[in-house]
């Protein structure tokens, strides 16, 4: 979207096009899930029933992705997409900036053994029709409302440590997730900040001033990835799989 202003001796005519909300199209990110069985060390893989681990990701009460290890020693994996029902596309609903859309995300232990659970979230922008990330655009404008401080623990390295950034965050479920149990939500809504309308680049060529809006014709993405590890030898299993001290984080 561009705004051009052409100066003359008598007047300055300004053309303003406010179509950002109409062209800021929704692209749902792939919400993949996977169980971290491959991370187990040989020291304790022999001590568990490996064909009983499973994990699923739910969005607004519906399972969108799952990965379960079956008795046939094969993975049953379905990778769905998040945000597909955010807008009523059949009726031409357009995205409204700053509006909070329901985005309740939770995890189900879909296996038959108890596990510990980690969630990794990614927010980013791409040019419409492209998968290449636009690193100059701000992921913090994708406002996913997280629910933390109780059942869900944020990895401080991804929140306020050296690795902190607005694109990526790690969450851990406090305590084991029992077989068949569903966690409380780790997020409940998503919105796009209206600050996207003011980020722009101004260029002047003679008497012509061109303003290019940075978020014109772009798409936002939300991805969620879930991992599960066994409760047997949990401290060592979590360190082996995720490289974190479970006791120090408050997971155990």
C-alpha positions as CSV (number, residue, x, y, z in Angstrom):
1,X,0.0,0.0,0.0
2,X,1.5,3.4,-1.0
3,X,0.6,7.0,-0.3
4,X,1.9,9.6,-2.7
5,X,2.0,13.3,-2.1
6,X,2.8,15.6,-5.0
7,X,3.7,19.2,-4.2
8,X,2.9,22.2,-6.5
9,X,3.2,26.0,-6.2
10,X,-0.5,26.5,-5.2
11,X,-1.4,23.4,-3.2
12,X,-0.4,19.9,-2.0
13,X,-2.8,17.1,-2.8
14,X,-2.7,14.0,-0.5
15,X,-4.0,10.6,-1.6
16,X,-4.6,8.3,1.4
17,X,-5.4,4.7,1.0
18,X,-6.6,3.0,4.2
19,X,-6.9,-0.6,3.1
20,X,-4.4,-2.3,5.4
21,X,-7.0,-4.3,7.3
22,X,-8.4,-5.6,4.1
23,X,-5.1,-6.7,2.6
24,X,-3.5,-8.0,5.8
25,X,-4.5,-11.5,5.0
26,X,-4.5,-14.4,7.4
27,X,-2.2,-17.4,6.9
28,X,-2.5,-20.1,9.5
29,X,0.8,-21.6,10.7
30,X,1.2,-25.4,10.9
31,X,0.7,-26.5,14.5
32,X,2.7,-29.7,14.5
33,X,3.1,-32.0,17.5
34,X,5.7,-34.7,18.2
35,X,6.6,-36.9,21.0
36,X,10.2,-36.8,21.9
37,X,10.8,-40.5,22.1
38,X,13.8,-40.3,19.8
39,X,15.6,-38.2,22.5
40,X,15.6,-41.0,25.1
41,X,19.0,-42.3,25.9
42,X,19.6,-46.1,25.7
43,X,20.1,-46.2,29.5
44,X,16.4,-46.0,30.1
45,X,14.5,-46.7,26.9
46,X,14.6,-50.4,27.9
47,X,12.8,-49.6,31.1
48,X,9.6,-48.1,29.6
49,X,6.8,-49.2,27.4
50,X,7.7,-47.3,24.3
51,X,4.5,-47.9,22.4
52,X,2.4,-46.0,24.9
53,X,3.5,-42.4,24.4
54,X,1.3,-39.9,22.7
55,X,0.5,-36.2,22.7
56,X,-2.1,-34.0,21.0
57,X,-2.6,-30.3,20.5
58,X,-6.1,-28.8,20.9
59,X,-7.4,-25.4,19.6
60,X,-10.6,-24.0,21.0
61,X,-11.5,-27.5,22.2
62,X,-10.7,-29.4,19.0
63,X,-7.7,-31.6,18.3
64,X,-5.8,-30.1,15.4
65,X,-2.6,-32.3,15.6
66,X,-1.5,-35.4,17.3
67,X,1.4,-37.9,17.4
68,X,0.9,-41.3,19.0
69,X,3.1,-44.3,19.1
70,X,1.1,-47.4,18.4
71,X,1.4,-51.1,19.4
72,X,2.5,-51.8,15.8
73,X,5.6,-49.8,16.5
74,X,4.6,-47.0,14.1
75,X,3.7,-43.4,14.6
76,X,0.2,-42.2,14.0
77,X,0.8,-38.5,13.2
78,X,-1.5,-35.8,11.9
79,X,-0.2,-32.3,11.5
80,X,-3.1,-29.8,11.3
81,X,-3.3,-26.0,10.9
82,X,-4.0,-23.3,13.5
83,X,-6.2,-20.3,13.0
84,X,-8.2,-21.8,10.1
85,X,-11.5,-20.9,11.8
86,X,-10.4,-17.4,13.0
87,X,-12.3,-15.6,10.3
88,X,-15.5,-16.5,8.5
89,X,-14.0,-16.5,5.1
90,X,-17.2,-17.8,3.4
91,X,-19.0,-14.6,4.4
92,X,-16.0,-12.4,3.6
93,X,-15.1,-11.5,7.2
94,X,-12.0,-9.2,7.4
95,X,-9.4,-9.0,10.1
96,X,-10.1,-6.3,12.6
97,X,-7.0,-4.8,14.2
98,X,-6.7,-5.0,18.0
99,X,-9.7,-7.4,18.2
100,X,-9.1,-10.4,20.4
101,X,-10.0,-13.6,18.5
102,X,-10.5,-16.9,20.5
103,X,-7.4,-19.0,20.4
104,X,-7.5,-21.4,23.3
105,X,-4.6,-23.8,23.1
106,X,-4.0,-26.8,25.3
107,X,-2.4,-30.3,25.3
108,X,-3.8,-33.7,25.7
109,X,-1.9,-36.8,26.8
110,X,-3.2,-39.1,24.2
111,X,-0.9,-42.0,25.2
112,X,-1.3,-44.5,28.0
113,X,1.7,-43.5,30.0
114,X,2.1,-40.3,32.1
115,X,4.4,-37.7,30.6
116,X,6.0,-34.3,31.0
117,X,5.1,-31.8,28.3
118,X,6.8,-28.9,26.6
119,X,5.3,-26.4,24.1
120,X,7.3,-24.2,21.7
121,X,5.6,-21.3,20.1
122,X,6.7,-19.4,17.0
123,X,5.2,-16.1,15.6
124,X,6.5,-14.4,12.4
125,X,5.5,-12.6,9.2
126,X,6.0,-13.5,5.6
127,X,5.2,-11.8,2.3
128,X,1.9,-12.9,0.9
129,X,2.3,-16.3,-0.9
130,X,5.9,-16.8,0.4
131,X,7.3,-18.9,3.2
132,X,10.4,-16.7,3.7
133,X,10.3,-14.9,7.1
134,X,10.4,-11.1,7.1
135,X,12.8,-10.5,9.9
136,X,12.4,-6.7,9.7
137,X,8.7,-7.0,10.8
138,X,7.9,-7.3,14.5
139,X,6.5,-10.6,15.8
140,X,5.4,-8.7,19.0
141,X,2.6,-7.2,16.9
142,X,1.1,-10.8,16.8
143,X,-0.3,-10.7,20.3
144,X,-1.0,-14.2,21.5
145,X,-2.3,-13.9,25.1
146,X,-0.4,-16.5,27.2
147,X,-1.7,-18.0,30.4
148,X,1.3,-18.6,32.7
149,X,2.4,-18.5,36.3
150,X,0.4,-21.5,37.5
151,X,0.1,-24.7,35.4
152,X,2.4,-23.4,32.7
153,X,6.0,-22.3,33.3
154,X,7.9,-20.1,30.8
155,X,11.5,-21.0,30.1
156,X,13.2,-17.8,31.4
157,X,15.8,-18.1,28.7
158,X,13.2,-17.5,26.0
159,X,11.4,-14.8,28.0
160,X,14.0,-12.5,29.4
161,X,17.4,-14.2,29.1
162,X,20.0,-14.0,26.4
163,X,17.9,-16.0,24.0
164,X,14.8,-13.9,24.5
165,X,12.9,-12.8,21.5
166,X,9.3,-12.1,20.6
167,X,9.3,-14.7,17.8
168,X,9.9,-17.8,20.0
169,X,8.9,-18.9,23.5
170,X,9.1,-22.2,25.4
171,X,6.5,-23.3,28.0
172,X,6.6,-26.3,30.3
173,X,3.7,-28.0,32.0
174,X,4.3,-28.0,35.8
175,X,4.1,-31.6,37.0
176,X,3.3,-34.7,35.0
177,X,0.4,-34.9,32.6
178,X,-1.5,-38.1,33.3
179,X,-2.7,-40.4,30.6
180,X,-5.9,-39.1,29.1
181,X,-5.6,-35.8,30.9
182,X,-6.0,-32.4,29.2
183,X,-4.0,-29.4,30.4
184,X,-5.4,-26.0,31.1
185,X,-5.0,-23.5,28.3
186,X,-1.6,-22.0,27.8
187,X,-3.1,-19.3,25.5
188,X,-6.7,-18.0,25.1
189,X,-6.7,-15.3,22.4
190,X,-4.8,-13.7,19.6
191,X,-4.9,-10.2,18.1
192,X,-3.0,-8.1,15.6
193,X,-1.7,-4.8,17.0
194,X,-2.9,-1.7,15.2
195,X,0.6,-0.4,15.3
196,X,1.0,-2.2,12.0
197,X,-0.7,0.8,10.4
198,X,2.0,3.3,11.5
199,X,5.2,1.4,10.6
200,X,6.3,2.9,7.3
201,X,9.2,3.9,5.1
202,X,9.2,7.4,3.5
203,X,11.2,8.2,0.3
204,X,11.4,11.5,-1.6
205,X,12.2,11.8,-5.2
206,X,12.1,15.5,-6.2
207,X,8.7,16.8,-5.4
208,X,7.2,13.3,-5.0
209,X,7.1,11.8,-1.5
210,X,6.3,8.1,-1.3
211,X,5.2,6.4,1.9
212,X,5.3,2.6,1.9
213,X,3.6,0.8,4.7
214,X,5.7,-2.1,6.0
215,X,2.8,-4.4,6.8
216,X,1.0,-4.1,3.5
217,X,0.3,-7.4,1.7
218,X,1.9,-9.6,4.4
219,X,0.7,-12.6,6.3
220,X,1.2,-13.6,9.9
221,X,2.0,-17.1,11.2
222,X,1.5,-18.9,14.5
223,X,3.1,-22.3,15.0
224,X,2.9,-24.5,18.1
225,X,5.0,-27.6,18.6
226,X,4.5,-30.1,21.5
227,X,7.0,-32.6,22.9
228,X,6.5,-35.2,25.6
229,X,8.9,-37.3,27.7
230,X,8.4,-40.1,30.1
231,X,8.0,-39.7,33.9
232,X,10.4,-42.5,34.6
233,X,13.8,-41.1,35.6
234,X,12.2,-37.7,34.8
235,X,15.1,-35.5,35.8
236,X,17.5,-37.3,33.5
237,X,15.0,-37.8,30.7
238,X,14.1,-34.1,30.6
239,X,17.7,-33.1,30.6
240,X,18.4,-35.5,27.8
241,X,15.4,-34.4,25.7
242,X,15.2,-30.7,26.4
243,X,18.5,-29.7,27.9
244,X,17.0,-28.0,31.0
245,X,17.1,-28.6,34.7
246,X,13.6,-29.7,35.5
247,X,13.9,-29.1,39.2
248,X,15.4,-25.6,38.8
249,X,12.5,-24.7,36.4
250,X,9.9,-26.1,38.7
251,X,8.7,-28.8,36.3
252,X,9.1,-31.6,38.8
